[in-house]
Amino acid sequence: MKRFYLLTLLALSVLAGCGDGGVPSDDQGQENQGGEENTQIPQETRPGLMELFNTQIEKQQDGTPRDKIFIVAHRANTYYGYLNAVPDNSLPGIECAIKYGADMVELDVRPTKDNVLVLMHNATINDSTTGKGNLSDYTYDELMQFDMKKNGKVYKGSDGKTVKVPTLEQALAACKGRIYINLDVKDASPTKLCRIVKNCGMEDQVMIYTGGSTSTAMEYQYANVNIAVHPFISKASDTANFAAMPGAKLFQYDYDLYGEGKNPEMGRQVRALHYLSYSNLLNYDNQIANSNYTKLDAFIACESDFIQTDFVEKVDSYLKGKGLR
């Protein structure tokens, strides 16, 4: 019955458009720190996420050798951003992720006091802005009095201007037709978030991280069955909990399964069930920065599909050398 309802929603779903949003430019013409620029799929040939997922799954089942691992920029971070204190979850960060070759950006979403959805990882604004206190205590207009910062340093672009916390709409506009998005949503209404994604014409470019909760994933599928959900699993057989959901094709698992050898077969196990898999490199990024690729090699051997990192350029360059970009 759940699957029938979801398929009915799919048949009834209608795409809508979104106006362009202003995107502050980041420094242009800077040298790439550790990688080459733009290995992404060109805009004119970029498939929707569900089409991409299904194509990759079909290739796997046909026995086609894997020729690409997709790179996800954690909070839109890059190695350039690390060196130049570009704030997490910022429009300049998104521009860097696009410039330096990420296929997808992972962005965190929270509501302000007046229920405007903005990019923010923590419940407080202390680390990412010049303000103090809980995001939920500020209206959007009040939030705009603060500038974004990274590691205690206020960020200024090449034009000398500071930047503000972006709204979800501004982030979607910056990414539209240029890069895929993984939204990690915190304390926001699934209905409202999915409506914004639809109104911006981004249903086929966005996936939503839903953790291990089947009810949360189902809530997003009910809100808009055209938007991919991205659940967390502990073992490959957990995929069965999401089998009735058309949008559940890609599953995330914990880094220690490949990185600490707890289950180095996880990627192959998920693939055998006709799904894709995704994991973090974050706990090993410092090793990557020091040109130690042992853990990335373990991820490659696991035969998973999407890797999330803060150092896009470093990972991109190494994967290119392995013929996986």
Secondary structure, DSSP 8 states (H G I E B T S, - for coil): -HHHHHHHHHHH----------------S---SSS-S--S--GGG---HHHHHHHHHHHHHTT------EEEEETT--HHHHHTT--TT-HHHHHHHHHTT-SEEEEEEEE-TT--EEE-SSSBSTTTBS--SBGGGS-HHHHTTS-BEETTEE-B-TTS-B----BHHHHHHHHTTT-EEEEEE-S--HHHHHHHHHHTT-TTTEEEEEET-HHHHHHHHHH-TTSEEEEB-SSGGGGGGGTT-TTB-EEE--THHHHSSS-TTHHHHHHHTT-EEEEE-GGGHHHHHTT--HHHHHHHHHT-SEEEES-HHHHHHHHHHTT--
